[in-house]
Amino acid sequence: MKNKKGFTLIELLAVIVILAILLAVAIPRVTNYISGSRRDSLVTTAREFADTVEKDATKEVYELPISNNDITIVSLNLMNLQKGGSKSPFNAKWVYSNSYVAIVNVGTDIDPIYKYYVTLSDKKKYSLPLVESEKINSKQIVRNGDLTSITPICGSKEGEYKVMGKIKGLEELNPTGSWNATIYMDSSEEGC
């Protein structure tokens, strides 16, 4: 009678094959889970940016638009955020000229109703086209997307007044395509 100590080669190969199959199934699922979590985090981040601008606008940090063809745009680099903010959930820096919150008056001059729109873009080429903050969802986030879907901005910390043409994502609000924009941005970071 022999005393067996250890495993046979076939037993070791069987264990390795089983582990390889488990990894082949687990890695894509874990990767998809992480990507989904980051997309959900980007949605939450976009809404937080809109909320921050809304709070600052009510404190009169930024001028609110008066008429229907007025727009106030605030770049992410001017927002007073409680935490984080300089990097996206995908661990990349924001592209500030393509990442901003836009405030639009959809009411009248006398009875304004403000809507907040958000667009985001980071250096890893994840982007969210300009969407109303209440309607943002993770399916709108694109990777390596066409950045021409985002209208780039340039402004000043004090708010620079510009007449802008069509702003992608807001065509239905202003069919004429001419906006009186006040843009708040620290342009020293982007080299405007």
C-alpha positions in Angstrom: 0.0 0.0 0.0 1.4 3.3 -1.1 1.1 6.5 1.0 -0.2 9.3 -1.3 1.0 12.7 -0.6 -0.1 15.6 -2.9 -2.2 15.8 -6.0 -1.8 14.2 -9.4 -1.1 16.2 -12.5 -4.6 15.6 -13.8 -6.2 16.8 -10.6 -4.1 20.0 -10.7 -5.0 20.6 -14.4 -8.7 20.1 -13.6 -8.5 22.8 -10.9 -6.7 25.2 -13.2 -9.4 24.6 -15.9 -12.2 25.2 -13.5 -10.5 28.4 -12.2 -10.0 29.6 -15.8 -13.7 29.1 -16.6 -14.8 30.9 -13.5 -12.4 33.9 -14.3 -13.7 34.0 -17.9 -17.2 34.4 -16.6 -16.5 36.7 -13.6 -14.1 39.3 -15.2 -16.6 40.6 -17.8 -19.4 40.7 -15.2 -17.2 42.6 -12.7 -16.0 45.0 -15.4 -19.6 45.7 -16.5 -20.6 46.2 -12.9 -17.8 48.7 -12.3 -18.5 50.5 -15.6 -22.2 50.7 -14.7 -21.4 52.0 -11.3 -19.2 54.7 -12.8 -21.9 55.7 -15.2 -24.5 55.9 -12.4 -22.0 58.0 -10.4 -21.6 60.4 -13.4 -25.4 60.8 -13.5 -25.4 61.7 -9.8 -22.4 64.0 -10.3 -24.2 65.8 -13.1 -27.2 66.4 -11.0 -25.1 67.6 -8.1 -23.4 70.1 -10.4 -26.9 71.4 -11.5 -28.0 71.6 -7.8 -24.8 73.5 -6.9 -25.4 76.1 -9.7 -29.0 76.4 -8.7 -28.1 77.2 -5.1 -25.4 79.6 -6.2 -27.8 81.3 -8.6 -30.4 81.8 -5.9 -27.7 83.4 -3.8 -27.1 85.7 -6.8 -23.5 84.4 -7.4 -24.6 84.1 -11.1 -27.0 86.2 -13.0 -30.2 84.4 -14.0 -31.5 84.7 -17.6 -34.3 87.1 -18.0 -35.9 86.4 -21.4 -36.3 83.2 -23.4 -33.3 83.8 -25.6 -31.0 84.5 -22.6 -28.8 81.8 -21.1 -26.4 81.6 -18.2 -23.6 79.1 -18.5 -21.4 78.1 -15.5 -18.2 76.0 -16.1 -17.4 73.3 -13.6 -14.2 75.0 -12.7 -16.1 77.8 -11.0 -18.4 75.7 -8.9 -18.1 75.7 -5.1 -18.3 72.0 -4.6 -18.3 70.3 -1.2 -16.2 67.4 -2.3 -14.3 66.1 -5.3 -15.2 67.8 -8.5 -11.9 68.0 -10.3 -12.1 64.5 -11.7 -14.9 62.4 -13.3 -16.0 59.1 -11.9 -13.8 57.5 -14.6 -10.8 59.1 -12.8 -10.0 61.7 -15.6 -9.9 65.4 -15.4 -12.8 67.4 -16.7 -12.6 69.3 -20.0 -13.9 72.5 -18.6 -14.8 74.1 -22.0 -17.1 71.2 -22.6 -18.3 70.7 -19.0 -20.9 73.2 -17.7 -24.3 73.8 -16.4 -26.7 76.0 -18.5 -29.6 77.9 -17.0 -32.5 78.7 -19.3 -35.7 80.7 -18.6 -38.6 78.7 -20.1 -41.2 81.0 -18.5 -41.7 84.7 -19.3 -39.8 87.8 -18.4 -42.4 88.5 -15.6 -42.9 84.9 -14.4 -39.6 83.1 -15.0 -39.3 79.3 -14.8 -35.7 78.1 -14.8 -34.5 74.8 -16.2 -30.9 73.5 -15.6 -29.1 71.6 -18.3 -25.8 69.8 -17.9 -23.1 68.7 -20.2 -19.9 66.9 -19.2 -16.7 65.7 -20.9 -13.5 64.3 -19.4 -10.0 63.6 -20.7 -10.8 59.9 -21.2 -13.4 60.9 -23.7 -16.5 60.0 -21.6 -19.2 62.6 -22.3 -22.8 63.5 -21.6 -24.4 65.8 -24.2 -26.4 68.8 -22.9 -29.4 67.3 -21.1 -32.0 68.7 -18.7 -30.7 67.8 -15.2 -34.1 66.1 -14.3 -33.9 63.8 -17.4 -30.3 62.6 -17.2 -29.7 58.9 -17.3 -26.7 56.6 -17.7 -27.7 55.5 -21.2 -26.9 59.1 -22.5 -23.2 58.8 -21.5 -21.0 57.9 -24.4 -17.4 56.9 -24.7 -15.2 58.2 -27.5 -18.3 60.1 -28.6 -18.5 62.9 -31.1 -17.6 66.0 -29.1 -19.2 68.2 -31.7 -22.4 67.3 -29.9 -21.2 69.6 -27.1 -21.0 73.4 -27.8 -17.6 74.5 -26.3 -17.6 77.7 -24.2 -15.2 80.3 -23.1 -15.8 83.1 -20.6 -14.6 84.9 -17.5 -14.9 84.5 -13.7 -17.1 87.7 -13.6 -19.4 86.5 -16.4 -18.6 87.4 -19.9 -21.5 88.4 -22.2 -21.6 86.9 -25.7 -24.1 86.4 -28.4 -23.9 82.7 -29.3 -25.4 80.8 -32.2 -27.2 77.5 -31.8 -26.3 75.5 -28.7 -26.5 71.8 -29.3 -29.2 70.3 -27.0 -31.2 73.5 -26.8 -32.5 73.8 -30.3 -36.1 73.2 -29.4 -36.1 76.0 -26.8 -34.8 78.6 -29.2 -35.5 77.7 -32.8 -33.9 81.0 -34.0 -30.6 79.8 -32.6 -29.4 83.1 -31.2 -28.6 83.2 -27.5 -27.6 86.1 -25.3 -25.2 84.2 -23.1 -23.5 85.1 -19.9 -20.6 82.7 -19.4 -18.8 82.1 -16.1 -15.6 80.3 -16.4 -12.0 80.4 -15.2 -10.5 80.6 -18.7 -6.9 80.5 -17.4 -7.2 76.8 -17.0 -8.4 76.0 -20.5 -6.4 78.6 -22.5 -9.4 80.3 -24.1 
